[in-house]
Amino acid sequence: MKCGVLVLLPVFVFFVVGVSPAYARDGRGAAVEGQQGVHTLQVPPGPPRRNPSPPCFDDANRYVDCGNGTVTDTVTGLVWLKDASCLGSAPWAAANNLAAALAEGDCGLTDGSVRGDWRLPTMLEWAATVAQAVRLGCVFASSPSLTNDPGTACLSAGPSAFDLGASDINFWSSTADEVHPFFALNAYLVDGIVSYASFKTAALRVWPVRAH
């Protein structure tokens, strides 16, 4: 019986390492393919972001005139445009755009706000805004359905930091109707009901807020 010789031949294993394209991010967050590794894009910095003025407070009033074209509601925390008639009336989409375009220098504002800081109130924010006035009976003959600055009587009794302007007090909310896409909700400050649905093409008043 012959014994064979087992010869072990070296086995070379080659790992092929693929070089995948490298990506960087541009100033808008988009991926940009690089040639050799990751390239850092040099995006020129814009002007520093200036935060708008914060809400203002005192120990006597619900509504506080901040002296910069804004009024703070210390109950809801909303900062309202003092001049409620400045932006007039518009259809719903245009009303949202008008509010979003508001900035310092418009409507008597000196608050440091920029485009995008302002918006229309939501339906829930309108509901919280009128709730106390409705409890006090500030409807119909005693409308509008807002309180005076201390929050103890109807706005019509005064004093009031707001300049409501026009007699029409039917204001858009930013809340669209969930079931009927051609409608959006609005606050009618004659009877204090804030869940009416109006055609988005209707021209209702535009009264912006910001929440900071």
Secondary structure, DSSP 4 states (H G I P E B T S, - for coil): -PPP---------------PPEEEE-TTS-EEEESSSPPPP-PPP-PPPPPPPPP---SS-SEEE-SSSEEEETTT--EEESBTTTT-EE-HHHHHHHHHH--TTSTT--S---TTS-BPPPHHHHHHHHHHHHHTT-SGGG-SS-B-TTSSSBGGGS--S-B--SS--EEEEEEEPSS-TTEEEEEETTTTEEEEEEETTS-EE---EE--
